Amino acid sequence: MKKLEQIIANNARASNSGRRVGLRGGRARIMLLTLTTLLVLFVFYTQPPVQAAIGALLDKLPRP
């Protein structure tokens, strides 16, 4: 039984001690959120009605 207990103990440790890889880190999440936001803004801004509305708002701003 001792050999079986060692195998079980080693497998339990190996599964718990593994580092998380992929998009689970803090920096990676922020980068993914930033890129997604920029993509959504780009797609949103390229629509002609949105461009017209933003252009109208910018024309109302006083110029120096």
PDBQT receptor file of N, H, CA, C and O in Angstrom, charges set to zero:
ATOM      1  N   MET A   1       0.815  -1.198   0.000  1.00  0.00    +0.000 N 
ATOM      2  CA  MET A   1       0.000   0.000   0.000  1.00  0.00    +0.000 C 
ATOM      3  C   MET A   1       0.860   1.264   0.000  1.00  0.00    +0.000 C 
ATOM      4  O   MET A   1       0.409   2.334  -0.408  1.00  0.00    +0.000 OA
ATOM      5  N   LYS A   2       2.082   1.127   0.454  1.00  0.00    +0.000 N 
ATOM      6  H   LYS A   2       2.448   0.257   0.786  1.00  0.00    +0.000 HD
ATOM      7  CA  LYS A   2       2.914   2.319   0.552  1.00  0.00    +0.000 C 
ATOM      8  C   LYS A   2       3.160   2.932  -0.831  1.00  0.00    +0.000 C 
ATOM      9  O   LYS A   2       3.132   4.154  -0.979  1.00  0.00    +0.000 OA
ATOM     10  N   LYS A   3       3.395   2.110  -1.821  1.00  0.00    +0.000 N 
ATOM     11  H   LYS A   3       3.417   1.117  -1.701  1.00  0.00    +0.000 HD
ATOM     12  CA  LYS A   3       3.645   2.610  -3.174  1.00  0.00    +0.000 C 
ATOM     13  C   LYS A   3       2.408   3.322  -3.710  1.00  0.00    +0.000 C 
ATOM     14  O   LYS A   3       2.520   4.380  -4.330  1.00  0.00    +0.000 OA
ATOM     15  N   LEU A   4       1.236   2.753  -3.477  1.00  0.00    +0.000 N 
ATOM     16  H   LEU A   4       1.144   1.894  -2.973  1.00  0.00    +0.000 HD
ATOM     17  CA  LEU A   4      -0.016   3.366  -3.920  1.00  0.00    +0.000 C 
ATOM     18  C   LEU A   4      -0.225   4.712  -3.230  1.00  0.00    +0.000 C 
ATOM     19  O   LEU A   4      -0.662   5.668  -3.870  1.00  0.00    +0.000 OA
ATOM     20  N   GLU A   5       0.074   4.799  -1.957  1.00  0.00    +0.000 N 
ATOM     21  H   GLU A   5       0.429   4.022  -1.437  1.00  0.00    +0.000 HD
ATOM     22  CA  GLU A   5      -0.069   6.066  -1.229  1.00  0.00    +0.000 C 
ATOM     23  C   GLU A   5       0.883   7.125  -1.782  1.00  0.00    +0.000 C 
ATOM     24  O   GLU A   5       0.517   8.297  -1.870  1.00  0.00    +0.000 OA
ATOM     25  N   GLN A   6       2.085   6.729  -2.149  1.00  0.00    +0.000 N 
ATOM     26  H   GLN A   6       2.382   5.776  -2.077  1.00  0.00    +0.000 HD
ATOM     27  CA  GLN A   6       3.037   7.677  -2.733  1.00  0.00    +0.000 C 
ATOM     28  C   GLN A   6       2.529   8.202  -4.069  1.00  0.00    +0.000 C 
ATOM     29  O   GLN A   6       2.631   9.397  -4.350  1.00  0.00    +0.000 OA
ATOM     30  N   ILE A   7       1.980   7.310  -4.895  1.00  0.00    +0.000 N 
ATOM     31  H   ILE A   7       1.898   6.340  -4.667  1.00  0.00    +0.000 HD
ATOM     32  CA  ILE A   7       1.468   7.737  -6.202  1.00  0.00    +0.000 C 
ATOM     33  C   ILE A   7       0.318   8.722  -6.024  1.00  0.00    +0.000 C 
ATOM     34  O   ILE A   7       0.265   9.747  -6.704  1.00  0.00    +0.000 OA
ATOM     35  N   ILE A   8      -0.596   8.417  -5.119  1.00  0.00    +0.000 N 
ATOM     36  H   ILE A   8      -0.553   7.585  -4.566  1.00  0.00    +0.000 HD
ATOM     37  CA  ILE A   8      -1.732   9.314  -4.871  1.00  0.00    +0.000 C 
ATOM     38  C   ILE A   8      -1.246  10.657  -4.347  1.00  0.00    +0.000 C 
ATOM     39  O   ILE A   8      -1.735  11.701  -4.778  1.00  0.00    +0.000 OA
ATOM     40  N   ALA A   9      -0.291  10.644  -3.426  1.00  0.00    +0.000 N 
ATOM     41  H   ALA A   9       0.107   9.795  -3.076  1.00  0.00    +0.000 HD
ATOM     42  CA  ALA A   9       0.228  11.886  -2.861  1.00  0.00    +0.000 C 
ATOM     43  C   ALA A   9       0.926  12.725  -3.929  1.00  0.00    +0.000 C 
ATOM     44  O   ALA A   9       0.750  13.942  -3.979  1.00  0.00    +0.000 OA
ATOM     45  N   ASN A  10       1.717  12.078  -4.782  1.00  0.00    +0.000 N 
ATOM     46  H   ASN A  10       1.860  11.089  -4.742  1.00  0.00    +0.000 HD
ATOM     47  CA  ASN A  10       2.421  12.809  -5.836  1.00  0.00    +0.000 C 
ATOM     48  C   ASN A  10       1.452  13.402  -6.849  1.00  0.00    +0.000 C 
ATOM     49  O   ASN A  10       1.644  14.535  -7.291  1.00  0.00    +0.000 OA
ATOM     50  N   ASN A  11       0.434  12.671  -7.219  1.00  0.00    +0.000 N 
ATOM     51  H   ASN A  11       0.278  11.751  -6.861  1.00  0.00    +0.000 HD
ATOM     52  CA  ASN A  11      -0.541  13.178  -8.182  1.00  0.00    +0.000 C 
ATOM     53  C   ASN A  11      -1.332  14.348  -7.612  1.00  0.00    +0.000 C 
ATOM     54  O   ASN A  11      -1.615  15.310  -8.327  1.00  0.00    +0.000 OA
ATOM     55  N   ALA A  12      -1.681  14.279  -6.364  1.00  0.00    +0.000 N 
ATOM     56  H   ALA A  12      -1.450  13.498  -5.784  1.00  0.00    +0.000 HD
ATOM     57  CA  ALA A  12      -2.423  15.370  -5.733  1.00  0.00    +0.000 C 
ATOM     58  C   ALA A  12      -1.562  16.621  -5.692  1.00  0.00    +0.000 C 
ATOM     59  O   ALA A  12      -2.053  17.717  -5.962  1.00  0.00    +0.000 OA
ATOM     60  N   ARG A  13      -0.293  16.475  -5.359  1.00  0.00    +0.000 N 
ATOM     61  H   ARG A  13       0.106  15.584  -5.140  1.00  0.00    +0.000 HD
ATOM     62  CA  ARG A  13       0.599  17.627  -5.314  1.00  0.00    +0.000 C 
ATOM     63  C   ARG A  13       0.819  18.209  -6.699  1.00  0.00    +0.000 C 
ATOM     64  O   ARG A  13       0.832  19.429  -6.868  1.00  0.00    +0.000 OA
ATOM     65  N   ALA A  14       0.989  17.361  -7.674  1.00  0.00    +0.000 N 
ATOM     66  H   ALA A  14       0.978  16.370  -7.537  1.00  0.00    +0.000 HD
ATOM     67  CA  ALA A  14       1.265  17.827  -9.034  1.00  0.00    +0.000 C 
ATOM     68  C   ALA A  14       0.079  18.605  -9.592  1.00  0.00    +0.000 C 
ATOM     69  O   ALA A  14       0.268  19.611 -10.276  1.00  0.00    +0.000 OA
ATOM     70  N   SER A  15      -1.119  18.157  -9.313  1.00  0.00    +0.000 N 
ATOM     71  H   SER A  15      -1.272  17.340  -8.758  1.00  0.00    +0.000 HD
ATOM     72  CA  SER A  15      -2.283  18.855  -9.858  1.00  0.00    +0.000 C 
ATOM     73  C   SER A  15      -2.531  20.182  -9.163  1.00  0.00    +0.000 C 
ATOM     74  O   SER A  15      -3.068  21.103  -9.779  1.00  0.00    +0.000 OA
ATOM     75  N   ASN A  16      -2.153  20.304  -7.891  1.00  0.00    +0.000 N 
ATOM     76  H   ASN A  16      -1.717  19.556  -7.390  1.00  0.00    +0.000 HD
ATOM     77  CA  ASN A  16      -2.392  21.553  -7.162  1.00  0.00    +0.000 C 
ATOM     78  C   ASN A  16      -1.272  22.561  -7.326  1.00  0.00    +0.000 C 
ATOM     79  O   ASN A  16      -1.502  23.761  -7.175  1.00  0.00    +0.000 OA
ATOM     80  N   SER A  17      -0.077  22.111  -7.628  1.00  0.00    +0.000 N 
ATOM     81  H   SER A  17       0.110  21.136  -7.751  1.00  0.00    +0.000 HD
ATOM     82  CA  SER A  17       1.053  23.029  -7.669  1.00  0.00    +0.000 C 
ATOM     83  C   SER A  17       1.302  23.620  -9.059  1.00  0.00    +0.000 C 
ATOM     84  O   SER A  17       2.162  24.488  -9.204  1.00  0.00    +0.000 OA
ATOM     85  N   GLY A  18       0.586  23.180 -10.059  1.00  0.00    +0.000 N 
ATOM     86  H   GLY A  18      -0.114  22.475  -9.941  1.00  0.00    +0.000 HD
ATOM     87  CA  GLY A  18       0.819  23.686 -11.414  1.00  0.00    +0.000 C 
ATOM     88  C   GLY A  18       0.441  25.149 -11.537  1.00  0.00    +0.000 C 
ATOM     89  O   GLY A  18      -0.581  25.584 -11.005  1.00  0.00    +0.000 OA
ATOM     90  N   ARG A  19       1.263  25.899 -12.235  1.00  0.00    +0.000 N 
ATOM     91  H   ARG A  19       2.093  25.545 -12.667  1.00  0.00    +0.000 HD
ATOM     92  CA  ARG A  19       0.968  27.316 -12.431  1.00  0.00    +0.000 C 
ATOM     93  C   ARG A  19      -0.125  27.466 -13.462  1.00  0.00    +0.000 C 
ATOM     94  O   ARG A  19      -0.198  26.704 -14.426  1.00  0.00    +0.000 OA
ATOM     95  N   ARG A  20      -0.957  28.433 -13.254  1.00  0.00    +0.000 N 
ATOM     96  H   ARG A  20      -0.898  29.052 -12.470  1.00  0.00    +0.000 HD
ATOM     97  CA  ARG A  20      -2.001  28.691 -14.228  1.00  0.00    +0.000 C 
ATOM     98  C   ARG A  20      -1.388  29.386 -15.428  1.00  0.00    +0.000 C 
ATOM     99  O   ARG A  20      -0.618  30.337 -15.291  1.00  0.00    +0.000 OA
ATOM    100  N   VAL A  21      -1.734  28.905 -16.579  1.00  0.00    +0.000 N 
ATOM    101  H   VAL A  21      -2.359  28.133 -16.690  1.00  0.00    +0.000 HD
ATOM    102  CA  VAL A  21      -1.219  29.499 -17.798  1.00  0.00    +0.000 C 
ATOM    103  C   VAL A  21      -2.389  29.970 -18.641  1.00  0.00    +0.000 C 
ATOM    104  O   VAL A  21      -3.537  29.584 -18.420  1.00  0.00    +0.000 OA
ATOM    105  N   GLY A  22      -2.073  30.804 -19.600  1.00  0.00    +0.000 N 
ATOM    106  H   GLY A  22      -1.140  31.118 -19.779  1.00  0.00    +0.000 HD
ATOM    107  CA  GLY A  22      -3.131  31.314 -20.460  1.00  0.00    +0.000 C 
ATOM    108  C   GLY A  22      -3.514  32.723 -20.036  1.00  0.00    +0.000 C 
ATOM    109  O   GLY A  22      -2.681  33.489 -19.552  1.00  0.00    +0.000 OA
ATOM    110  N   LEU A  23      -4.781  33.052 -20.225  1.00  0.00    +0.000 N 
ATOM    111  H   LEU A  23      -5.457  32.429 -20.618  1.00  0.00    +0.000 HD
ATOM    112  CA  LEU A  23      -5.242  34.409 -19.944  1.00  0.00    +0.000 C 
ATOM    113  C   LEU A  23      -5.795  34.528 -18.536  1.00  0.00    +0.000 C 
ATOM    114  O   LEU A  23      -6.868  35.098 -18.337  1.00  0.00    +0.000 OA
ATOM    115  N   ARG A  24      -5.081  34.000 -17.566  1.00  0.00    +0.000 N 
ATOM    116  H   ARG A  24      -4.210  33.536 -17.728  1.00  0.00    +0.000 HD
ATOM    117  CA  ARG A  24      -5.550  34.058 -16.194  1.00  0.00    +0.000 C 
ATOM    118  C   ARG A  24      -4.770  35.066 -15.363  1.00  0.00    +0.000 C 
ATOM    119  O   ARG A  24      -5.158  35.378 -14.237  1.00  0.00    +0.000 OA
ATOM    120  N   GLY A  25      -3.678  35.572 -15.910  1.00  0.00    +0.000 N 
ATOM    121  H   GLY A  25      -3.362  35.318 -16.824  1.00  0.00    +0.000 HD
ATOM    122  CA  GLY A  25      -2.890  36.538 -15.162  1.00  0.00    +0.000 C 
ATOM    123  C   GLY A  25      -3.536  37.906 -15.198  1.00  0.00    +0.000 C 
ATOM    124  O   GLY A  25      -4.352  38.192 -16.075  1.00  0.00    +0.000 OA
ATOM    125  N   GLY A  26      -3.178  38.745 -14.257  1.00  0.00    +0.000 N 
ATOM    126  H   GLY A  26      -2.515  38.513 -13.545  1.00  0.00    +0.000 HD
ATOM    127  CA  GLY A  26      -3.764  40.077 -14.170  1.00  0.00    +0.000 C 
ATOM    128  C   GLY A  26      -3.474  40.938 -15.379  1.00  0.00    +0.000 C 
ATOM    129  O   GLY A  26      -4.371  41.590 -15.914  1.00  0.00    +0.000 OA
ATOM    130  N   ARG A  27      -2.220  40.942 -15.812  1.00  0.00    +0.000 N 
ATOM    131  H   ARG A  27      -1.491  40.413 -15.377  1.00  0.00    +0.000 HD
ATOM    132  CA  ARG A  27      -1.848  41.760 -16.978  1.00  0.00    +0.000 C 
ATOM    133  C   ARG A  27      -2.542  41.284 -18.240  1.00  0.00    +0.000 C 
ATOM    134  O   ARG A  27      -2.967  42.091 -19.067  1.00  0.00    +0.000 OA
ATOM    135  N   ALA A  28      -2.654  39.986 -18.385  1.00  0.00    +0.000 N 
ATOM    136  H   ALA A  28      -2.309  39.330 -17.713  1.00  0.00    +0.000 HD
ATOM    137  CA  ALA A  28      -3.293  39.447 -19.585  1.00  0.00    +0.000 C 
ATOM    138  C   ALA A  28      -4.769  39.804 -19.631  1.00  0.00    +0.000 C 
ATOM    139  O   ALA A  28      -5.299  40.099 -20.702  1.00  0.00    +0.000 OA
ATOM    140  N   ARG A  29      -5.439  39.783 -18.492  1.00  0.00    +0.000 N 
ATOM    141  H   ARG A  29      -5.008  39.543 -17.622  1.00  0.00    +0.000 HD
ATOM    142  CA  ARG A  29      -6.857  40.168 -18.448  1.00  0.00    +0.000 C 
ATOM    143  C   ARG A  29      -7.038  41.624 -18.824  1.00  0.00    +0.000 C 
ATOM    144  O   ARG A  29      -7.942  41.966 -19.586  1.00  0.00    +0.000 OA
ATOM    145  N   ILE A  30      -6.183  42.482 -18.295  1.00  0.00    +0.000 N 
ATOM    146  H   ILE A  30      -5.448  42.204 -17.676  1.00  0.00    +0.000 HD
ATOM    147  CA  ILE A  30      -6.285  43.917 -18.600  1.00  0.00    +0.000 C 
ATOM    148  C   ILE A  30      -6.009  44.152 -20.079  1.00  0.00    +0.000 C 
ATOM    149  O   ILE A  30      -6.688  44.957 -20.716  1.00  0.00    +0.000 OA
ATOM    150  N   MET A  31      -5.030  43.465 -20.623  1.00  0.00    +0.000 N 
ATOM    151  H   MET A  31      -4.479  42.811 -20.105  1.00  0.00    +0.000 HD
ATOM    152  CA  MET A  31      -4.707  43.614 -22.040  1.00  0.00    +0.000 C 
ATOM    153  C   MET A  31      -5.858  43.146 -22.910  1.00  0.00    +0.000 C 
ATOM    154  O   MET A  31      -6.206  43.807 -23.889  1.00  0.00    +0.000 OA
ATOM    155  N   LEU A  32      -6.448  42.017 -22.565  1.00  0.00    +0.000 N 
ATOM    156  H   LEU A  32      -6.165  41.480 -21.770  1.00  0.00    +0.000 HD
ATOM    157  CA  LEU A  32      -7.586  41.504 -23.329  1.00  0.00    +0.000 C 
ATOM    158  C   LEU A  32      -8.769  42.453 -23.250  1.00  0.00    +0.000 C 
ATOM    159  O   LEU A  32      -9.430  42.697 -24.260  1.00  0.00    +0.000 OA
ATOM    160  N   LEU A  33      -9.046  42.988 -22.079  1.00  0.00    +0.000 N 
ATOM    161  H   LEU A  33      -8.509  42.790 -21.259  1.00  0.00    +0.000 HD
ATOM    162  CA  LEU A  33     -10.142  43.944 -21.916  1.00  0.00    +0.000 C 
ATOM    163  C   LEU A  33      -9.880  45.219 -22.706  1.00  0.00    +0.000 C 
ATOM    164  O   LEU A  33     -10.798  45.759 -23.324  1.00  0.00    +0.000 OA
ATOM    165  N   THR A  34      -8.655  45.703 -22.698  1.00  0.00    +0.000 N 
ATOM    166  H   THR A  34      -7.910  45.264 -22.196  1.00  0.00    +0.000 HD
ATOM    167  CA  THR A  34      -8.300  46.909 -23.445  1.00  0.00    +0.000 C 
ATOM    168  C   THR A  34      -8.451  46.695 -24.941  1.00  0.00    +0.000 C 
ATOM    169  O   THR A  34      -9.032  47.532 -25.632  1.00  0.00    +0.000 OA
ATOM    170  N   LEU A  35      -7.939  45.594 -25.443  1.00  0.00    +0.000 N 
ATOM    171  H   LEU A  35      -7.467  44.914 -24.881  1.00  0.00    +0.000 HD
ATOM    172  CA  LEU A  35      -8.047  45.325 -26.874  1.00  0.00    +0.000 C 
ATOM    173  C   LEU A  35      -9.494  45.133 -27.309  1.00  0.00    +0.000 C 
ATOM    174  O   LEU A  35      -9.885  45.592 -28.382  1.00  0.00    +0.000 OA
ATOM    175  N   THR A  36     -10.279  44.470 -26.500  1.00  0.00    +0.000 N 
ATOM    176  H   THR A  36      -9.961  44.096 -25.628  1.00  0.00    +0.000 HD
ATOM    177  CA  THR A  36     -11.693  44.284 -26.819  1.00  0.00    +0.000 C 
ATOM    178  C   THR A  36     -12.426  45.616 -26.836  1.00  0.00    +0.000 C 
ATOM    179  O   THR A  36     -13.245  45.863 -27.721  1.00  0.00    +0.000 OA
ATOM    180  N   THR A  37     -12.139  46.474 -25.869  1.00  0.00    +0.000 N 
ATOM    181  H   THR A  37     -11.473  46.273 -25.150  1.00  0.00    +0.000 HD
ATOM    182  CA  THR A  37     -12.771  47.794 -25.811  1.00  0.00    +0.000 C 
ATOM    183  C   THR A  37     -12.399  48.626 -27.028  1.00  0.00    +0.000 C 
ATOM    184  O   THR A  37     -13.258  49.276 -27.624  1.00  0.00    +0.000 OA
ATOM    185  N   LEU A  38     -11.134  48.610 -27.395  1.00  0.00    +0.000 N 
ATOM    186  H   LEU A  38     -10.436  48.083 -26.910  1.00  0.00    +0.000 HD
ATOM    187  CA  LEU A  38     -10.710  49.362 -28.574  1.00  0.00    +0.000 C 
ATOM    188  C   LEU A  38     -11.368  48.845 -29.847  1.00  0.00    +0.000 C 
ATOM    189  O   LEU A  38     -11.742  49.631 -30.718  1.00  0.00    +0.000 OA
ATOM    190  N   LEU A  39     -11.509  47.547 -29.954  1.00  0.00    +0.000 N 
ATOM    191  H   LEU A  39     -11.206  46.909 -29.246  1.00  0.00    +0.000 HD
ATOM    192  CA  LEU A  39     -12.171  46.971 -31.123  1.00  0.00    +0.000 C 
ATOM    193  C   LEU A  39     -13.637  47.381 -31.190  1.00  0.00    +0.000 C 
ATOM    194  O   LEU A  39     -14.133  47.742 -32.258  1.00  0.00    +0.000 OA
ATOM    195  N   VAL A  40     -14.326  47.329 -30.065  1.00  0.00    +0.000 N 
ATOM    196  H   VAL A  40     -13.923  47.037 -29.198  1.00  0.00    +0.000 HD
ATOM    197  CA  VAL A  40     -15.737  47.724 -30.029  1.00  0.00    +0.000 C 
ATOM    198  C   VAL A  40     -15.884  49.203 -30.363  1.00  0.00    +0.000 C 
ATOM    199  O   VAL A  40     -16.777  49.579 -31.122  1.00  0.00    +0.000 OA
ATOM    200  N   LEU A  41     -15.020  50.043 -29.807  1.00  0.00    +0.000 N 
ATOM    201  H   LEU A  41     -14.295  49.737 -29.190  1.00  0.00    +0.000 HD
ATOM    202  CA  LEU A  41     -15.076  51.473 -30.115  1.00  0.00    +0.000 C 
ATOM    203  C   LEU A  41     -14.805  51.737 -31.594  1.00  0.00    +0.000 C 
ATOM    204  O   LEU A  41     -15.466  52.576 -32.206  1.00  0.00    +0.000 OA
ATOM    205  N   PHE A  42     -13.851  51.037 -32.160  1.00  0.00    +0.000 N 
ATOM    206  H   PHE A  42     -13.314  50.355 -31.662  1.00  0.00    +0.000 HD
ATOM    207  CA  PHE A  42     -13.535  51.208 -33.578  1.00  0.00    +0.000 C 
ATOM    208  C   PHE A  42     -14.723  50.832 -34.452  1.00  0.00    +0.000 C 
ATOM    209  O   PHE A  42     -15.085  51.568 -35.370  1.00  0.00    +0.000 OA
ATOM    210  N   VAL A  43     -15.327  49.684 -34.164  1.00  0.00    +0.000 N 
ATOM    211  H   VAL A  43     -15.033  49.086 -33.419  1.00  0.00    +0.000 HD
ATOM    212  CA  VAL A  43     -16.485  49.246 -34.948  1.00  0.00    +0.000 C 
ATOM    213  C   VAL A  43     -17.648  50.210 -34.760  1.00  0.00    +0.000 C 
ATOM    214  O   VAL A  43     -18.351  50.532 -35.718  1.00  0.00    +0.000 OA
ATOM    215  N   PHE A  44     -17.853  50.670 -33.534  1.00  0.00    +0.000 N 
ATOM    216  H   PHE A  44     -17.283  50.409 -32.755  1.00  0.00    +0.000 HD
ATOM    217  CA  PHE A  44     -18.942  51.602 -33.248  1.00  0.00    +0.000 C 
ATOM    218  C   PHE A  44     -18.719  52.930 -33.963  1.00  0.00    +0.000 C 
ATOM    219  O   PHE A  44     -19.652  53.489 -34.539  1.00  0.00    +0.000 OA
ATOM    220  N   TYR A  45     -17.495  53.435 -33.928  1.00  0.00    +0.000 N 
ATOM    221  H   TYR A  45     -16.737  52.981 -33.460  1.00  0.00    +0.000 HD
ATOM    222  CA  TYR A  45     -17.211  54.748 -34.518  1.00  0.00    +0.000 C 
ATOM    223  C   TYR A  45     -17.250  54.724 -36.040  1.00  0.00    +0.000 C 
ATOM    224  O   TYR A  45     -17.498  55.765 -36.649  1.00  0.00    +0.000 OA
ATOM    225  N   THR A  46     -17.022  53.610 -36.665  1.00  0.00    +0.000 N 
ATOM    226  H   THR A  46     -16.821  52.764 -36.170  1.00  0.00    +0.000 HD
ATOM    227  CA  THR A  46     -17.006  53.554 -38.124  1.00  0.00    +0.000 C 
ATOM    228  C   THR A  46     -18.406  53.542 -38.732  1.00  0.00    +0.000 C 
ATOM    229  O   THR A  46     -18.539  53.563 -39.956  1.00  0.00    +0.000 OA
ATOM    230  N   GLN A  47     -19.444  53.510 -37.914  1.00  0.00    +0.000 N 
ATOM    231  H   GLN A  47     -19.336  53.493 -36.920  1.00  0.00    +0.000 HD
ATOM    232  CA  GLN A  47     -20.808  53.554 -38.434  1.00  0.00    +0.000 C 
ATOM    233  C   GLN A  47     -21.140  55.002 -38.831  1.00  0.00    +0.000 C 
ATOM    234  O   GLN A  47     -20.904  55.914 -38.039  1.00  0.00    +0.000 OA
ATOM    235  N   PRO A  48     -21.676  55.233 -40.029  1.00  0.00    +0.000 N 
ATOM    236  CA  PRO A  48     -21.950  56.599 -40.499  1.00  0.00    +0.000 C 
ATOM    237  C   PRO A  48     -22.857  57.422 -39.582  1.00  0.00    +0.000 C 
ATOM    238  O   PRO A  48     -22.559  58.599 -39.379  1.00  0.00    +0.000 OA
ATOM    239  N   PRO A  49     -23.954  56.882 -39.008  1.00  0.00    +0.000 N 
ATOM    240  CA  PRO A  49     -24.766  57.724 -38.112  1.00  0.00    +0.000 C 
ATOM    241  C   PRO A  49     -24.003  58.187 -36.878  1.00  0.00    +0.000 C 
ATOM    242  O   PRO A  49     -24.212  59.297 -36.389  1.00  0.00    +0.000 OA
ATOM    243  N   VAL A  50     -23.126  57.340 -36.384  1.00  0.00    +0.000 N 
ATOM    244  H   VAL A  50     -22.956  56.438 -36.781  1.00  0.00    +0.000 HD
ATOM    245  CA  VAL A  50     -22.336  57.714 -35.211  1.00  0.00    +0.000 C 
ATOM    246  C   VAL A  50     -21.337  58.801 -35.579  1.00  0.00    +0.000 C 
ATOM    247  O   VAL A  50     -21.137  59.746 -34.815  1.00  0.00    +0.000 OA
ATOM    248  N   GLN A  51     -20.716  58.677 -36.728  1.00  0.00    +0.000 N 
ATOM    249  H   GLN A  51     -20.877  57.909 -37.348  1.00  0.00    +0.000 HD
ATOM    250  CA  GLN A  51     -19.776  59.709 -37.175  1.00  0.00    +0.000 C 
ATOM    251  C   GLN A  51     -20.492  61.042 -37.341  1.00  0.00    +0.000 C 
ATOM    252  O   GLN A  51     -19.957  62.084 -36.962  1.00  0.00    +0.000 OA
ATOM    253  N   ALA A  52     -21.696  61.018 -37.902  1.00  0.00    +0.000 N 
ATOM    254  H   ALA A  52     -22.130  60.171 -38.210  1.00  0.00    +0.000 HD
ATOM    255  CA  ALA A  52     -22.445  62.258 -38.098  1.00  0.00    +0.000 C 
ATOM    256  C   ALA A  52     -22.811  62.889 -36.755  1.00  0.00    +0.000 C 
ATOM    257  O   ALA A  52     -22.700  64.105 -36.594  1.00  0.00    +0.000 OA
ATOM    258  N   ALA A  53     -23.242  62.082 -35.798  1.00  0.00    +0.000 N 
ATOM    259  H   ALA A  53     -23.332  61.094 -35.930  1.00  0.00    +0.000 HD
ATOM    260  CA  ALA A  53     -23.620  62.601 -34.484  1.00  0.00    +0.000 C 
ATOM    261  C   ALA A  53     -22.413  63.191 -33.758  1.00  0.00    +0.000 C 
ATOM    262  O   ALA A  53     -22.516  64.263 -33.160  1.00  0.00    +0.000 OA
ATOM    263  N   ILE A  54     -21.291  62.515 -33.802  1.00  0.00    +0.000 N 
ATOM    264  H   ILE A  54     -21.207  61.645 -34.288  1.00  0.00    +0.000 HD
ATOM    265  CA  ILE A  54     -20.085  63.023 -33.133  1.00  0.00    +0.000 C 
ATOM    266  C   ILE A  54     -19.587  64.286 -33.837  1.00  0.00    +0.000 C 
ATOM    267  O   ILE A  54     -19.147  65.233 -33.186  1.00  0.00    +0.000 OA
ATOM    268  N   GLY A  55     -19.659  64.294 -35.175  1.00  0.00    +0.000 N 
ATOM    269  H   GLY A  55     -20.017  63.525 -35.704  1.00  0.00    +0.000 HD
ATOM    270  CA  GLY A  55     -19.265  65.493 -35.903  1.00  0.00    +0.000 C 
ATOM    271  C   GLY A  55     -20.134  66.683 -35.541  1.00  0.00    +0.000 C 
ATOM    272  O   GLY A  55     -19.630  67.798 -35.400  1.00  0.00    +0.000 OA
ATOM    273  N   ALA A  56     -21.442  66.460 -35.387  1.00  0.00    +0.000 N 
ATOM    274  H   ALA A  56     -21.851  65.554 -35.501  1.00  0.00    +0.000 HD
ATOM    275  CA  ALA A  56     -22.342  67.550 -34.990  1.00  0.00    +0.000 C 
ATOM    276  C   ALA A  56     -22.004  68.060 -33.595  1.00  0.00    +0.000 C 
ATOM    277  O   ALA A  56     -22.040  69.266 -33.352  1.00  0.00    +0.000 OA
ATOM    278  N   LEU A  57     -21.677  67.155 -32.679  1.00  0.00    +0.000 N 
ATOM    279  H   LEU A  57     -21.648  66.175 -32.876  1.00  0.00    +0.000 HD
ATOM    280  CA  LEU A  57     -21.308  67.582 -31.330  1.00  0.00    +0.000 C 
ATOM    281  C   LEU A  57     -19.990  68.371 -31.342  1.00  0.00    +0.000 C 
ATOM    282  O   LEU A  57     -19.852  69.363 -30.626  1.00  0.00    +0.000 OA
ATOM    283  N   LEU A  58     -19.040  67.935 -32.144  1.00  0.00    +0.000 N 
ATOM    284  H   LEU A  58     -19.152  67.130 -32.726  1.00  0.00    +0.000 HD
ATOM    285  CA  LEU A  58     -17.767  68.640 -32.207  1.00  0.00    +0.000 C 
ATOM    286  C   LEU A  58     -17.906  70.011 -32.849  1.00  0.00    +0.000 C 
ATOM    287  O   LEU A  58     -17.162  70.931 -32.511  1.00  0.00    +0.000 OA
ATOM    288  N   ASP A  59     -18.850  70.158 -33.771  1.00  0.00    +0.000 N 
ATOM    289  H   ASP A  59     -19.454  69.410 -34.046  1.00  0.00    +0.000 HD
ATOM    290  CA  ASP A  59     -19.066  71.475 -34.394  1.00  0.00    +0.000 C 
ATOM    291  C   ASP A  59     -19.631  72.478 -33.428  1.00  0.00    +0.000 C 
ATOM    292  O   ASP A  59     -19.449  73.681 -33.616  1.00  0.00    +0.000 OA
ATOM    293  N   LYS A  60     -20.311  72.023 -32.400  1.00  0.00    +0.000 N 
ATOM    294  H   LYS A  60     -20.459  71.046 -32.248  1.00  0.00    +0.000 HD
ATOM    295  CA  LYS A  60     -20.908  72.926 -31.395  1.00  0.00    +0.000 C 
ATOM    296  C   LYS A  60     -19.876  73.447 -30.393  1.00  0.00    +0.000 C 
ATOM    297  O   LYS A  60     -20.136  74.427 -29.695  1.00  0.00    +0.000 OA
ATOM    298  N   LEU A  61     -18.732  72.814 -30.316  1.00  0.00    +0.000 N 
ATOM    299  H   LEU A  61     -18.521  72.018 -30.883  1.00  0.00    +0.000 HD
ATOM    300  CA  LEU A  61     -17.706  73.250 -29.378  1.00  0.00    +0.000 C 
ATOM    301  C   LEU A  61     -17.109  74.579 -29.829  1.00  0.00    +0.000 C 
ATOM    302  O   LEU A  61     -16.865  74.777 -31.019  1.00  0.00    +0.000 OA
ATOM    303  N   PRO A  62     -16.876  75.482 -28.897  1.00  0.00    +0.000 N 
ATOM    304  CA  PRO A  62     -16.276  76.767 -29.275  1.00  0.00    +0.000 C 
ATOM    305  C   PRO A  62     -14.825  76.575 -29.703  1.00  0.00    +0.000 C 
ATOM    306  O   PRO A  62     -14.083  75.786 -29.118  1.00  0.00    +0.000 OA
ATOM    307  N   ARG A  63     -14.449  77.305 -30.719  1.00  0.00    +0.000 N 
ATOM    308  H   ARG A  63     -15.052  77.947 -31.193  1.00  0.00    +0.000 HD
ATOM    309  CA  ARG A  63     -13.064  77.229 -31.206  1.00  0.00    +0.000 C 
ATOM    310  C   ARG A  63     -12.311  78.465 -30.762  1.00  0.00    +0.000 C 
ATOM    311  O   ARG A  63     -12.866  79.563 -30.754  1.00  0.00    +0.000 OA
ATOM    312  N   PRO A  64     -11.059  78.298 -30.396  1.00  0.00    +0.000 N 
ATOM    313  CA  PRO A  64     -10.272  79.469 -29.920  1.00  0.00    +0.000 C 
ATOM    314  C   PRO A  64      -9.879  80.405 -31.036  1.00  0.00    +0.000 C 
ATOM    315  O   PRO A  64      -9.224  81.418 -30.790  1.00  0.00    +0.000 OA
TER     316      PRO A  64
